[in-house]
Amino acid sequence: MPKKLPFDTIAEFIHSLGERGKTAKALDINPRTLTTRLENPATFTLAELQRVAEYGHTDLMTVTMLADHQIKNPIDPPAPALGRPARQH
């Protein structure tokens, strides 16, 4: 059974984990790659989703469901850091 989190998307969940550069390092991916994943969660690998789950102290099913929800309901990812404006497309 997946955990109930106060987020609807994987982008919101990852944003809640802290500064994006530190999160990318903890997930063992380049910060630019993390930005790509947040914009298009279909690009996450299974291994990356597992690392997100471990780093966020949750389970793989939960992060997979968050990613799936975002794929079906696209959003603009949160700004890279609190108080900073989102990157313009």
N, CA, C and O atoms as CSV, one atom per row, in Angstrom:
chain,resi,resn,atom,element,x,y,z
A,1,MET,N,N,0.841,-1.181,0.000
A,1,MET,CA,C,0.000,0.000,0.000
A,1,MET,C,C,0.883,1.241,0.000
A,1,MET,O,O,1.750,1.377,0.864
A,2,PRO,N,N,0.678,2.160,-0.965
A,2,PRO,CA,C,1.509,3.361,-0.992
A,2,PRO,C,C,1.206,4.289,0.174
A,2,PRO,O,O,0.101,4.303,0.716
A,3,LYS,N,N,2.212,5.056,0.539
A,3,LYS,CA,C,2.035,6.053,1.593
A,3,LYS,C,C,1.236,7.224,1.041
A,3,LYS,O,O,1.319,7.528,-0.149
A,4,LYS,N,N,0.475,7.872,1.884
A,4,LYS,CA,C,-0.224,9.092,1.492
A,4,LYS,C,C,0.682,10.266,1.839
A,4,LYS,O,O,1.011,10.484,3.005
A,5,LEU,N,N,1.076,11.008,0.835
A,5,LEU,CA,C,1.938,12.169,1.017
A,5,LEU,C,C,1.158,13.432,0.670
A,5,LEU,O,O,0.168,13.364,-0.058
A,6,PRO,N,N,1.589,14.577,1.179
A,6,PRO,CA,C,0.877,15.827,0.885
A,6,PRO,C,C,1.244,16.425,-0.482
A,6,PRO,O,O,1.214,17.644,-0.655
A,7,PHE,N,N,1.581,15.585,-1.428
A,7,PHE,CA,C,1.973,16.011,-2.774
A,7,PHE,C,C,1.201,15.203,-3.794
A,7,PHE,O,O,0.829,14.057,-3.543
A,8,ASP,N,N,0.963,15.808,-4.947
A,8,ASP,CA,C,0.288,15.109,-6.036
A,8,ASP,C,C,1.259,14.642,-7.109
A,8,ASP,O,O,0.948,13.733,-7.879
A,9,THR,N,N,2.445,15.265,-7.165
A,9,THR,CA,C,3.391,14.955,-8.237
A,9,THR,C,C,4.776,14.656,-7.676
A,9,THR,O,O,5.119,15.040,-6.558
A,10,ILE,N,N,5.547,13.965,-8.485
A,10,ILE,CA,C,6.916,13.661,-8.074
A,10,ILE,C,C,7.760,14.935,-8.037
A,10,ILE,O,O,8.685,15.036,-7.231
A,11,ALA,N,N,7.454,15.905,-8.893
A,11,ALA,CA,C,8.198,17.172,-8.868
A,11,ALA,C,C,8.014,17.879,-7.529
A,11,ALA,O,O,8.977,18.386,-6.953
A,12,GLU,N,N,6.781,17.911,-7.036
A,12,GLU,CA,C,6.522,18.547,-5.736
A,12,GLU,C,C,7.223,17.785,-4.609
A,12,GLU,O,O,7.781,18.389,-3.693
A,13,PHE,N,N,7.188,16.461,-4.688
A,13,PHE,CA,C,7.836,15.637,-3.663
A,13,PHE,C,C,9.340,15.889,-3.645
A,13,PHE,O,O,9.919,16.120,-2.584
A,14,ILE,N,N,9.970,15.847,-4.807
A,14,ILE,CA,C,11.421,16.058,-4.873
A,14,ILE,C,C,11.765,17.474,-4.426
A,14,ILE,O,O,12.763,17.675,-3.734
A,15,HIS,N,N,10.961,18.449,-4.808
A,15,HIS,CA,C,11.184,19.828,-4.380
A,15,HIS,C,C,11.177,19.926,-2.852
A,15,HIS,O,O,11.932,20.706,-2.271
A,16,SER,N,N,10.328,19.137,-2.212
A,16,SER,CA,C,10.221,19.179,-0.752
A,16,SER,C,C,11.450,18.599,-0.047
A,16,SER,O,O,11.634,18.802,1.153
A,17,LEU,N,N,12.286,17.880,-0.792
A,17,LEU,CA,C,13.445,17.229,-0.190
A,17,LEU,C,C,14.607,18.184,0.052
A,17,LEU,O,O,15.579,17.818,0.714
A,18,GLY,N,N,14.517,19.407,-0.476
A,18,GLY,CA,C,15.569,20.386,-0.236
A,18,GLY,C,C,16.165,20.935,-1.503
A,18,GLY,O,O,15.613,20.780,-2.592
A,19,GLU,N,N,17.308,21.584,-1.345
A,19,GLU,CA,C,17.982,22.259,-2.445
A,19,GLU,C,C,18.256,21.267,-3.584
A,19,GLU,O,O,18.738,20.157,-3.356
A,20,ARG,N,N,17.941,21.687,-4.798
A,20,ARG,CA,C,17.979,20.777,-5.948
A,20,ARG,C,C,19.358,20.197,-6.219
A,20,ARG,O,O,19.470,19.020,-6.562
A,21,GLY,N,N,20.411,20.996,-6.074
A,21,GLY,CA,C,21.760,20.491,-6.320
A,21,GLY,C,C,22.134,19.391,-5.346
A,21,GLY,O,O,22.721,18.384,-5.741
A,22,LYS,N,N,21.802,19.572,-4.084
A,22,LYS,CA,C,22.088,18.550,-3.071
A,22,LYS,C,C,21.248,17.304,-3.311
A,22,LYS,O,O,21.721,16.183,-3.127
A,23,THR,N,N,20.009,17.504,-3.720
A,23,THR,CA,C,19.141,16.362,-4.006
A,23,THR,C,C,19.682,15.584,-5.194
A,23,THR,O,O,19.725,14.354,-5.163
A,24,ALA,N,N,20.096,16.291,-6.243
A,24,ALA,CA,C,20.663,15.622,-7.416
A,24,ALA,C,C,21.895,14.811,-7.023
A,24,ALA,O,O,22.062,13.675,-7.467
A,25,LYS,N,N,22.749,15.390,-6.199
A,25,LYS,CA,C,23.954,14.678,-5.755
A,25,LYS,C,C,23.575,13.419,-4.966
A,25,LYS,O,O,24.165,12.357,-5.162
A,26,ALA,N,N,22.595,13.546,-4.080
A,26,ALA,CA,C,22.157,12.396,-3.288
A,26,ALA,C,C,21.553,11.304,-4.170
A,26,ALA,O,O,21.641,10.117,-3.855
A,27,LEU,N,N,20.936,11.722,-5.281
A,27,LEU,CA,C,20.338,10.751,-6.201
A,27,LEU,C,C,21.349,10.247,-7.227
A,27,LEU,O,O,21.028,9.397,-8.057
A,28,ASP,N,N,22.574,10.776,-7.164
A,28,ASP,CA,C,23.661,10.392,-8.053
A,28,ASP,C,C,23.334,10.706,-9.513
A,28,ASP,O,O,23.604,9.907,-10.410
A,29,ILE,N,N,22.736,11.907,-9.736
A,29,ILE,CA,C,22.485,12.361,-11.095
A,29,ILE,C,C,22.884,13.824,-11.203
A,29,ILE,O,O,22.980,14.526,-10.197
A,30,ASN,N,N,23.112,14.272,-12.412
A,30,ASN,CA,C,23.466,15.653,-12.691
A,30,ASN,C,C,22.264,16.551,-12.405
A,30,ASN,O,O,21.135,16.160,-12.700
A,31,PRO,N,N,22.473,17.747,-11.840
A,31,PRO,CA,C,21.349,18.653,-11.591
A,31,PRO,C,C,20.519,18.946,-12.846
A,31,PRO,O,O,19.297,19.068,-12.766
A,32,ARG,N,N,21.166,19.055,-13.984
A,32,ARG,CA,C,20.436,19.294,-15.238
A,32,ARG,C,C,19.551,18.090,-15.573
A,32,ARG,O,O,18.433,18.253,-16.064
A,33,THR,N,N,20.053,16.892,-15.308
A,33,THR,CA,C,19.251,15.680,-15.536
A,33,THR,C,C,18.052,15.668,-14.609
A,33,THR,O,O,16.956,15.286,-15.019
A,34,LEU,N,N,18.244,16.082,-13.361
A,34,LEU,CA,C,17.128,16.139,-12.422
A,34,LEU,C,C,16.063,17.113,-12.926
A,34,LEU,O,O,14.869,16.825,-12.837
A,35,THR,N,N,16.481,18.250,-13.449
A,35,THR,CA,C,15.519,19.210,-13.999
A,35,THR,C,C,14.725,18.575,-15.136
A,35,THR,O,O,13.511,18.759,-15.226
A,36,THR,N,N,15.405,17.831,-15.999
A,36,THR,CA,C,14.715,17.130,-17.092
A,36,THR,C,C,13.698,16.146,-16.531
A,36,THR,O,O,12.571,16.067,-17.020
A,37,ARG,N,N,14.091,15.398,-15.508
A,37,ARG,CA,C,13.187,14.410,-14.912
A,37,ARG,C,C,11.963,15.088,-14.286
A,37,ARG,O,O,10.849,14.573,-14.383
A,38,LEU,N,N,12.173,16.247,-13.643
A,38,LEU,CA,C,11.072,16.957,-13.011
A,38,LEU,C,C,10.097,17.496,-14.056
A,38,LEU,O,O,8.889,17.538,-13.821
A,39,GLU,N,N,10.621,17.906,-15.203
A,39,GLU,CA,C,9.775,18.420,-16.274
A,39,GLU,C,C,9.045,17.295,-17.001
A,39,GLU,O,O,7.920,17.476,-17.466
A,40,ASN,N,N,9.689,16.133,-17.096
A,40,ASN,CA,C,9.113,14.999,-17.812
A,40,ASN,C,C,9.411,13.715,-17.036
A,40,ASN,O,O,10.399,13.039,-17.323
A,41,PRO,N,N,8.571,13.373,-16.061
A,41,PRO,CA,C,8.862,12.224,-15.207
A,41,PRO,C,C,8.907,10.881,-15.942
A,41,PRO,O,O,9.389,9.893,-15.387
A,42,ALA,N,N,8.415,10.832,-17.169
A,42,ALA,CA,C,8.511,9.590,-17.941
A,42,ALA,C,C,9.968,9.245,-18.248
A,42,ALA,O,O,10.267,8.113,-18.629
A,43,THR,N,N,10.880,10.214,-18.085
A,43,THR,CA,C,12.301,9.967,-18.363
A,43,THR,C,C,13.045,9.354,-17.182
A,43,THR,O,O,14.196,8.943,-17.332
A,44,PHE,N,N,12.410,9.283,-16.004
A,44,PHE,CA,C,13.050,8.628,-14.855
A,44,PHE,C,C,13.313,7.168,-15.166
A,44,PHE,O,O,12.479,6.496,-15.772
A,45,THR,N,N,14.477,6.673,-14.749
A,45,THR,CA,C,14.728,5.235,-14.812
A,45,THR,C,C,14.178,4.609,-13.532
A,45,THR,O,O,13.923,5.307,-12.551
A,46,LEU,N,N,14.002,3.325,-13.550
A,46,LEU,CA,C,13.534,2.624,-12.359
A,46,LEU,C,C,14.531,2.791,-11.214
A,46,LEU,O,O,14.132,2.970,-10.063
A,47,ALA,N,N,15.816,2.732,-11.525
A,47,ALA,CA,C,16.849,2.901,-10.496
A,47,ALA,C,C,16.769,4.297,-9.877
A,47,ALA,O,O,16.928,4.451,-8.666
A,48,GLU,N,N,16.522,5.311,-10.707
A,48,GLU,CA,C,16.395,6.670,-10.180
A,48,GLU,C,C,15.169,6.802,-9.279
A,48,GLU,O,O,15.233,7.433,-8.224
A,49,LEU,N,N,14.055,6.208,-9.697
A,49,LEU,CA,C,12.847,6.243,-8.867
A,49,LEU,C,C,13.091,5.561,-7.519
A,49,LEU,O,O,12.606,6.021,-6.486
A,50,GLN,N,N,13.839,4.472,-7.539
A,50,GLN,CA,C,14.161,3.775,-6.297
A,50,GLN,C,C,15.012,4.662,-5.392
A,50,GLN,O,O,14.796,4.701,-4.181
A,51,ARG,N,N,15.974,5.372,-5.971
A,51,ARG,CA,C,16.816,6.274,-5.171
A,51,ARG,C,C,15.987,7.435,-4.620
A,51,ARG,O,O,16.212,7.872,-3.492
A,52,VAL,N,N,15.027,7.940,-5.409
A,52,VAL,CA,C,14.132,8.991,-4.919
A,52,VAL,C,C,13.359,8.475,-3.710
A,52,VAL,O,O,13.237,9.166,-2.699
A,53,ALA,N,N,12.839,7.258,-3.825
A,53,ALA,CA,C,12.071,6.665,-2.723
A,53,ALA,C,C,12.937,6.545,-1.469
A,53,ALA,O,O,12.503,6.912,-0.377
A,54,GLU,N,N,14.143,6.037,-1.621
A,54,GLU,CA,C,15.032,5.866,-0.476
A,54,GLU,C,C,15.409,7.213,0.136
A,54,GLU,O,O,15.379,7.375,1.356
A,55,TYR,N,N,15.761,8.173,-0.707
A,55,TYR,CA,C,16.167,9.488,-0.213
A,55,TYR,C,C,14.996,10.206,0.467
A,55,TYR,O,O,15.190,10.950,1.428
A,56,GLY,N,N,13.793,9.978,-0.034
A,56,GLY,CA,C,12.603,10.609,0.530
A,56,GLY,C,C,11.940,9.800,1.623
A,56,GLY,O,O,10.865,10.159,2.103
A,57,HIS,N,N,12.579,8.703,2.020
A,57,HIS,CA,C,12.077,7.843,3.099
A,57,HIS,C,C,10.643,7.370,2.830
A,57,HIS,O,O,9.772,7.437,3.698
A,58,THR,N,N,10.431,6.894,1.608
A,58,THR,CA,C,9.129,6.344,1.244
A,58,THR,C,C,9.370,5.095,0.410
A,58,THR,O,O,10.479,4.561,0.388
A,59,ASP,N,N,8.350,4.639,-0.264
A,59,ASP,CA,C,8.486,3.388,-1.014
A,59,ASP,C,C,8.394,3.649,-2.519
A,59,ASP,O,O,7.909,4.692,-2.955
A,60,LEU,N,N,8.865,2.689,-3.292
A,60,LEU,CA,C,8.900,2.805,-4.741
A,60,LEU,C,C,7.492,2.979,-5.314
A,60,LEU,O,O,7.310,3.748,-6.259
A,61,MET,N,N,6.506,2.293,-4.772
A,61,MET,CA,C,5.149,2.413,-5.285
A,61,MET,C,C,4.640,3.848,-5.156
A,61,MET,O,O,3.986,4.362,-6.064
A,62,THR,N,N,4.937,4.483,-4.044
A,62,THR,CA,C,4.490,5.858,-3.828
A,62,THR,C,C,5.104,6.797,-4.854
A,62,THR,O,O,4.379,7.572,-5.478
A,63,VAL,N,N,6.423,6.750,-5.047
A,63,VAL,CA,C,7.046,7.665,-6.008
A,63,VAL,C,C,6.615,7.336,-7.433
A,63,VAL,O,O,6.493,8.238,-8.262
A,64,THR,N,N,6.385,6.074,-7.727
A,64,THR,CA,C,5.903,5.690,-9.056
A,64,THR,C,C,4.510,6.255,-9.307
A,64,THR,O,O,4.212,6.722,-10.406
A,65,MET,N,N,3.665,6.211,-8.291
A,65,MET,CA,C,2.320,6.771,-8.432
A,65,MET,C,C,2.367,8.291,-8.588
A,65,MET,O,O,1.582,8.857,-9.349
A,66,LEU,N,N,3.282,8.958,-7.872
A,66,LEU,CA,C,3.445,10.404,-8.022
A,66,LEU,C,C,3.919,10.745,-9.437
A,66,LEU,O,O,3.432,11.697,-10.048
A,67,ALA,N,N,4.868,9.966,-9.951
A,67,ALA,CA,C,5.368,10.186,-11.313
A,67,ALA,C,C,4.245,9.953,-12.323
A,67,ALA,O,O,4.068,10.744,-13.249
A,68,ASP,N,N,3.492,8.875,-12.147
A,68,ASP,CA,C,2.390,8.557,-13.059
A,68,ASP,C,C,1.341,9.665,-13.051
A,68,ASP,O,O,0.837,10.056,-14.103
A,69,HIS,N,N,1.017,10.166,-11.871
A,69,HIS,CA,C,0.032,11.250,-11.772
A,69,HIS,C,C,0.518,12.485,-12.530
A,69,HIS,O,O,-0.263,13.143,-13.217
A,70,GLN,N,N,1.804,12.795,-12.401
A,70,GLN,CA,C,2.347,13.970,-13.096
A,70,GLN,C,C,2.388,13.747,-14.600
A,70,GLN,O,O,2.168,14.686,-15.365
A,71,ILE,N,N,2.663,12.534,-15.036
A,71,ILE,CA,C,2.668,12.232,-16.469
A,71,ILE,C,C,1.273,12.465,-17.045
A,71,ILE,O,O,1.126,13.032,-18.127
A,72,LYS,N,N,0.258,12.026,-16.316
A,72,LYS,CA,C,-1.128,12.161,-16.778
A,72,LYS,C,C,-1.674,13.569,-16.586
A,72,LYS,O,O,-2.628,13.955,-17.261
A,73,ASN,N,N,-1.082,14.347,-15.670
A,73,ASN,CA,C,-1.523,15.704,-15.342
A,73,ASN,C,C,-0.306,16.620,-15.292
A,73,ASN,O,O,0.122,17.016,-14.208
A,74,PRO,N,N,0.262,16.964,-16.453
A,74,PRO,CA,C,1.502,17.754,-16.475
A,74,PRO,C,C,1.381,19.074,-15.720
A,74,PRO,O,O,0.339,19.730,-15.715
A,75,ILE,N,N,2.499,19.434,-15.081
A,75,ILE,CA,C,2.591,20.701,-14.347
A,75,ILE,C,C,3.904,21.382,-14.715
A,75,ILE,O,O,4.791,20.759,-15.298
A,76,ASP,N,N,4.024,22.655,-14.375
A,76,ASP,CA,C,5.323,23.308,-14.411
A,76,ASP,C,C,5.984,22.962,-13.093
A,76,ASP,O,O,5.413,23.237,-12.038
A,77,PRO,N,N,7.179,22.363,-13.114
A,77,PRO,CA,C,7.840,22.003,-11.859
A,77,PRO,C,C,8.071,23.217,-10.973
A,77,PRO,O,O,8.180,24.339,-11.467
A,78,PRO,N,N,8.145,22.994,-9.667
A,78,PRO,CA,C,8.443,24.109,-8.752
A,78,PRO,C,C,9.782,24.751,-9.102
A,78,PRO,O,O,10.646,24.119,-9.709
A,79,ALA,N,N,9.941,26.006,-8.715
A,79,ALA,CA,C,11.205,26.708,-8.940
A,79,ALA,C,C,12.343,25.931,-8.294
A,79,ALA,O,O,12.122,25.224,-7.310
A,80,PRO,N,N,13.571,26.049,-8.834
A,80,PRO,CA,C,14.697,25.292,-8.302
A,80,PRO,C,C,14.966,25.486,-6.817
A,80,PRO,O,O,15.391,24.548,-6.143
A,81,ALA,N,N,14.733,26.665,-6.302
A,81,ALA,CA,C,14.966,26.904,-4.873
A,81,ALA,C,C,13.856,27.805,-4.354
A,81,ALA,O,O,13.292,28.606,-5.101
A,82,LEU,N,N,13.554,27.671,-3.099
A,82,LEU,CA,C,12.524,28.501,-2.509
A,82,LEU,C,C,12.866,29.970,-2.702
A,82,LEU,O,O,14.004,30.381,-2.478
A,83,GLY,N,N,11.886,30.759,-3.115
A,83,GLY,CA,C,12.088,32.182,-3.289
A,83,GLY,C,C,12.662,32.578,-4.625
A,83,GLY,O,O,12.794,33.770,-4.906
A,84,ARG,N,N,13.011,31.605,-5.469
A,84,ARG,CA,C,13.538,31.918,-6.778
A,84,ARG,C,C,12.458,31.699,-7.821
A,84,ARG,O,O,11.682,30.751,-7.704
A,85,PRO,N,N,12.383,32.548,-8.836
A,85,PRO,CA,C,11.368,32.354,-9.873
A,85,PRO,C,C,11.659,31.128,-10.711
A,85,PRO,O,O,12.815,30.727,-10.852
A,86,ALA,N,N,10.629,30.538,-11.260
A,86,ALA,CA,C,10.792,29.363,-12.115
A,86,ALA,C,C,11.536,29.764,-13.391
A,86,ALA,O,O,11.455,30.907,-13.841
A,87,ARG,N,N,12.249,28.819,-13.953
A,87,ARG,CA,C,12.970,29.020,-15.203
A,87,ARG,C,C,11.951,29.265,-16.313
A,87,ARG,O,O,10.951,28.553,-16.400
A,88,GLN,N,N,12.190,30.252,-17.152
A,88,GLN,CA,C,11.289,30.560,-18.261
A,88,GLN,C,C,11.557,29.620,-19.418
A,88,GLN,O,O,12.709,29.305,-19.715
A,89,HIS,N,N,10.486,29.169,-20.079
A,89,HIS,CA,C,10.610,28.220,-21.198
A,89,HIS,C,C,10.742,28.953,-22.502
A,89,HIS,O,O,10.857,28.325,-23.555
